[in-house]
Amino acid sequence: MTFKELLKENCINQAALARKMGVSRERISLWARGTTKPRAESVKKIATILKGPYDTVLNCFYGEHTVGN
């Protein structure tokens, strides 16, 4: 799943997520386009806001990860 798909699935747009995170909409746009990737703290914040698993959000940006391997 891409970050854009994750936002759409959670019925939140980039501007709303930016407001909730306290970052610029431009930063969210850079993440959505894959130009830059968020740091771990931001990934955790996104997961909290979307009430979803951290791994799901992490996989949007960094691909599939296996915890503990």
C-alpha positions in Angstrom: 0.0 0.0 0.0 1.3 3.5 -0.8 1.1 6.4 1.5 -1.5 8.1 -0.7 -3.6 4.9 -0.6 -3.3 4.8 3.2 -4.5 8.4 3.5 -7.4 7.7 1.1 -8.4 4.6 3.1 -8.4 6.6 6.3 -10.4 9.5 4.7 -7.8 12.1 5.5 -6.1 14.5 3.1 -2.6 15.8 3.2 -3.6 19.2 4.5 -5.5 17.7 7.4 -2.7 15.3 8.3 -0.2 18.1 8.2 -2.3 20.2 10.6 -2.6 17.3 13.0 1.1 16.6 12.9 2.2 20.2 13.1 4.1 20.1 9.8 3.7 21.8 6.5 1.4 20.3 3.8 4.5 20.5 1.5 6.3 18.0 3.8 3.4 15.6 3.6 3.4 16.1 -0.2 7.1 15.2 -0.4 6.5 12.0 1.6 3.5 11.2 -0.7 5.5 11.6 -3.8 8.4 9.6 -2.4 10.8 12.6 -2.7 11.7 12.3 1.0 10.8 9.8 3.7 9.7 10.6 7.3 11.8 9.9 10.3 10.7 7.2 12.8 9.0 9.8 15.1 6.9 11.0 12.2 5.9 7.5 11.2 4.8 6.9 14.8 2.8 10.1 14.8 1.1 9.1 11.5 0.2 5.7 12.9 -1.2 7.3 16.1 -3.3 9.8 14.1 -4.6 7.2 11.7 -5.1 4.7 14.6 -3.3 2.1 12.6 -0.4 -0.3 13.1 3.1 1.3 13.0 4.3 -1.4 10.6 1.6 -0.6 8.1 2.7 3.0 8.0 6.4 2.1 8.0 5.9 -0.2 5.0 4.3 2.6 3.0 7.7 4.4 3.1 10.3 1.7 3.5 8.8 -1.4 2.1 8.1 -4.7 3.8 10.0 -5.2 7.1 10.0 -8.2 9.4 10.3 -7.2 13.0 13.1 -9.1 14.8 14.9 -10.3 11.7 
